[in-house]
Amino acid sequence: MSPFYQATPQMRHPSCVAPGAAALAFASQGVQRGMVGGAFNAPAPSAFGASQMAHGYSAATPGPYRAPAQMHGQGATMMPAACPSTAYASAPRMPPSNNVCQGGGKDGIVLCIGDSLTAGVKNTPNAYPANLDALLKQKGYEFTFKNEGVYAETSDILLRRIQQAIANVSRLGPIRFIFILTGTNDILQFRSPESIVANLRRIHDMAAAAPGSPHVVALTVPQSRLFRPQQEDMRSMVNASIKQISQQARGPRPRFVVDLETVNVDLAEDGVHYVGQGYKEFAQLADAAMGNFLEAPK
């Protein structure tokens, strides 16, 4: 059980309490413990290449942070982010860019949360949650998918907003799965693996404590052509810890990992975002990993 949220016995199962009540209690716990809202340090400004702009990553909705030194020699047009620090400070309350479903599906809710690798291409279904939703529908499942990806987000910002995101989504019904993908922007900013893993542990515990006791699904940090050798070593350390966190976790629902290592980095045409076939492969791997935890379609 997460130290940040102590569920009552009635709240551990969605049939025992109205989802809205559980969601409000969950959010209230987060506010009392200082985990929802409030001031926090803004991430470093982003820089954008022409390919990012073409895919909907505008200055107003930045993608993963790129250190200027890493952009030299790529032939991309440099565009400084126009967002002031106050725009980042409101990130926990930003609506997702690609919320693929509304309403309640009979099989429950799947919450996908993270950075632009979750959000996908702005105002399109070109994102791994939308592709995963389509794969499951082909099998007869009817989940409600909620895409809570936020551009430019780092793990510390996700930590600050995840309880509020869970509370908002829980009002629609029981959450069955929470998919978490974060860390790329942290590594691009040379944040230490230890700090990233510490954030991930707390994020995963908060997700596991959500109303309905959902499965927590950790996606590993995918490859990036922008990573230098040191950053690639950092990625390997973070991914090893992600697997360890899931294996060692105890709770009412098993946690599991979607390993994105096999997705070819060449599918990330700007070096970071796996637009098109890449996000389809993310979804295929997630679909395969979910297979052991799904009942037959009703």
C-alpha positions in Angstrom: 0.0 0.0 0.0 1.3 3.4 -0.9 2.4 5.6 2.1 0.6 8.5 0.4 -2.9 7.1 0.3 -4.4 4.7 2.8 -7.6 3.2 1.3 -10.4 2.2 3.6 -11.7 -1.4 3.2 -14.7 0.0 1.4 -12.6 1.8 -1.1 -10.5 -1.2 -2.1 -13.2 -2.5 -4.4 -15.2 -0.3 -6.8 -18.5 -2.1 -6.0 -18.3 -1.0 -2.4 -18.4 2.7 -3.0 -19.4 5.1 -5.7 -16.4 5.9 -8.0 -16.9 9.6 -7.4 -16.6 9.2 -3.7 -13.5 7.1 -4.0 -12.0 9.6 -6.4 -12.7 12.5 -4.0 -11.2 10.7 -1.1 -8.1 9.8 -3.2 -7.6 13.4 -4.2 -8.2 14.7 -0.7 -5.4 12.4 0.6 -3.1 13.8 -2.0 -3.9 17.4 -1.1 -3.4 16.8 2.6 0.1 15.3 1.9 1.1 18.0 -0.5 1.2 15.8 -3.6 -1.5 17.5 -5.7 -1.0 21.0 -7.2 1.2 23.6 -5.5 4.4 25.2 -6.8 7.2 23.2 -8.3 10.3 23.8 -10.4 9.7 24.3 -14.0 11.7 22.1 -16.4 14.3 23.6 -18.7 12.9 25.2 -21.9 12.7 23.0 -25.0 14.1 23.5 -28.5 12.3 22.1 -31.5 13.3 20.7 -34.9 11.3 21.1 -38.1 10.1 17.5 -37.9 8.6 18.0 -34.5 6.7 21.0 -35.7 5.4 19.1 -38.6 4.0 16.5 -36.2 2.2 18.9 -34.0 4.9 19.6 -31.4 4.5 23.4 -31.4 6.2 25.9 -29.1 3.0 26.0 -27.2 3.0 22.2 -26.6 6.7 21.3 -26.3 8.1 17.8 -26.8 10.9 16.2 -24.9 13.7 18.6 -23.9 16.7 18.8 -26.1 19.9 20.3 -24.9 21.2 22.7 -27.5 24.5 20.9 -27.8 22.6 17.7 -28.8 20.9 19.5 -31.7 24.0 20.7 -33.4 24.7 19.0 -36.8 21.2 17.5 -37.2 20.1 20.1 -39.7 17.0 20.9 -37.8 15.6 24.4 -37.5 16.0 25.6 -34.0 13.0 27.2 -32.4 13.0 28.2 -28.7 10.0 27.3 -26.7 7.6 30.2 -26.2 6.1 28.9 -23.0 7.0 30.9 -19.9 7.7 29.2 -16.7 4.1 29.7 -15.6 2.9 27.5 -18.4 5.0 24.7 -17.0 3.9 25.4 -13.5 0.3 24.7 -14.6 1.3 21.4 -16.2 -0.5 19.2 -13.6 -3.8 20.8 -14.6 -3.3 20.8 -18.4 -5.8 18.7 -20.3 -4.2 15.8 -22.2 -3.5 16.4 -25.9 -5.0 13.2 -27.2 -7.7 11.9 -25.0 -8.9 9.1 -27.2 -12.1 8.0 -25.5 -14.9 9.5 -23.4 -17.5 7.7 -21.2 -17.4 4.4 -19.5 -16.6 1.1 -21.2 -18.1 -2.1 -19.8 -14.6 -3.5 -19.2 -13.5 -0.5 -17.1 -10.9 2.2 -17.7 -7.3 2.1 -18.9 -5.4 5.2 -17.9 -2.2 5.9 -19.9 -0.1 8.6 -18.3 3.3 10.1 -19.1 5.0 12.6 -21.5 4.8 13.2 -25.2 5.5 9.5 -25.9 2.1 8.8 -24.4 0.4 11.9 -25.7 1.3 11.1 -29.3 0.7 13.5 -32.2 -1.5 16.4 -31.2 -5.2 16.1 -32.1 -4.9 12.8 -33.9 -5.2 9.1 -32.9 -1.5 8.7 -33.6 -0.5 7.5 -30.1 0.1 4.1 -28.5 -3.0 4.3 -26.3 -5.3 4.8 -29.3 -3.6 1.9 -31.1 -3.9 -0.3 -28.0 -7.5 0.6 -27.7 -8.1 -0.5 -31.3 -6.3 -3.8 -30.8 -8.4 -4.6 -27.7 -11.6 -3.7 -29.5 -10.7 -6.2 -32.2 -10.7 -8.9 -29.5 -14.1 -7.8 -28.2 -13.1 -5.7 -25.2 -14.7 -2.4 -24.5 -12.4 -0.3 -22.3 -12.5 3.4 -21.9 -9.0 4.7 -22.7 -7.9 7.9 -21.1 -4.7 9.4 -22.5 -3.1 11.7 -19.9 0.1 12.4 -21.7 1.7 15.8 -21.3 4.4 17.2 -23.6 7.8 18.0 -22.0 6.9 16.3 -18.8 9.6 14.9 -16.5 9.1 12.3 -13.8 9.0 14.8 -10.9 6.1 16.7 -12.6 4.3 13.4 -13.2 4.7 12.6 -9.5 3.0 15.9 -8.6 0.0 15.4 -10.8 -0.7 11.7 -10.9 -3.1 11.6 -7.9 -5.2 14.4 -9.4 -5.3 12.6 -12.7 -6.3 9.3 -11.1 -9.0 11.1 -9.1 -10.4 12.8 -12.2 -10.5 9.5 -14.2 -11.9 7.5 -11.3 -15.1 9.5 -11.5 -16.0 7.7 -14.7 -15.7 4.2 -13.1 -13.2 1.6 -11.9 -9.7 1.8 -13.3 -8.4 -1.6 -14.5 -5.0 -0.7 -15.8 -2.6 2.3 -15.4 0.2 2.5 -18.0 3.2 4.7 -17.0 5.8 5.9 -19.4 8.3 8.6 -18.2 12.0 9.2 -18.0 13.0 10.3 -21.5 13.0 14.0 -20.7 14.8 13.4 -17.4 17.6 11.6 -19.2 17.8 14.3 -21.8 18.3 16.8 -19.0 21.0 14.5 -17.4 19.0 14.0 -14.2 20.4 11.2 -12.1 19.1 7.7 -12.5 18.7 7.6 -8.7 16.3 10.6 -8.8 14.3 9.2 -11.7 13.9 5.8 -10.0 12.9 7.4 -6.7 10.2 9.3 -8.5 9.1 6.1 -10.3 8.7 4.1 -7.1 6.4 6.7 -5.7 4.5 7.1 -8.9 3.9 3.3 -9.2 2.9 3.1 -5.5 0.3 5.9 -6.0 -1.1 4.2 -9.1 -1.4 0.9 -7.3 -3.3 2.6 -4.5 -5.9 4.0 -6.8 -9.6 3.2 -6.3 -10.3 -0.3 -7.8 -6.7 -1.5 -7.2 -5.7 -1.4 -10.9 -2.8 -3.3 -12.5 0.2 -1.0 -12.7 2.0 -1.3 -16.0 5.5 0.1 -16.4 6.8 0.9 -19.9 10.5 1.0 -20.2 12.2 4.1 -21.5 12.7 3.6 -25.3 15.8 4.2 -27.2 16.6 7.7 -28.5 19.2 8.8 -31.1 19.6 11.9 -29.1 21.1 10.0 -26.1 24.8 10.3 -25.7 26.7 7.2 -24.4 26.4 8.4 -20.9 22.7 8.9 -21.3 22.3 5.5 -22.8 23.9 4.1 -19.7 21.5 6.1 -17.6 18.6 4.6 -19.6 19.8 1.1 -19.0 20.0 1.7 -15.3 16.5 3.2 -15.1 15.0 0.4 -17.2 16.7 -2.3 -15.0 15.2 -0.6 -12.0 11.7 -0.3 -13.6 11.7 -4.1 -14.0 13.0 -4.6 -10.5 10.3 -2.3 -9.0 7.5 -4.3 -10.7 9.0 -7.7 -9.7 9.3 -6.8 -6.1 6.0 -5.0 -5.7 3.3 -6.6 -3.5 -0.4 -5.8 -3.7 -3.9 -6.9 -4.6 -3.1 -6.8 -8.4 0.1 -8.0 -10.1 2.2 -5.3 -11.7 4.0 -6.0 -15.0 6.3 -4.4 -17.5 6.1 -3.6 -21.2 9.6 -3.7 -22.5 10.1 -1.3 -25.4 13.7 -2.3 -26.1 12.8 -4.2 -29.3 11.2 -1.2 -31.0 13.7 0.0 -33.6 15.0 3.5 -32.9 14.9 4.2 -36.6 11.1 4.5 -36.2 11.6 7.6 -34.2 12.2 9.9 -37.2 13.1 12.9 -35.0 15.2 10.7 -32.7 12.6 10.7 -29.9 9.0 10.4 -31.1 7.9 7.0 -32.5 5.2 8.5 -34.8 3.2 6.0 -36.9 4.6 2.4 -36.9 6.6 3.0 -33.7 3.5 3.7 -31.6 1.8 0.8 -33.2 4.6 -1.4 -32.0 4.3 0.1 -28.5 0.7 -0.9 -28.6 1.4 -4.5 -29.8 3.9 -5.1 -27.0 1.4 -3.7 -24.5 -1.4 -5.9 -25.9 0.8 -9.0 -25.6 1.8 -8.1 -22.0 -1.9 -7.6 -21.0 -2.9 -11.0 -22.2 -2.2 -12.8 -19.0 -4.3 -10.4 -17.0 -7.4 -10.1 -19.1 -10.5 -12.2 -18.7 -12.4 -13.4 -21.8 -14.4 -10.6 -23.4 -18.0 -10.5 -22.0 
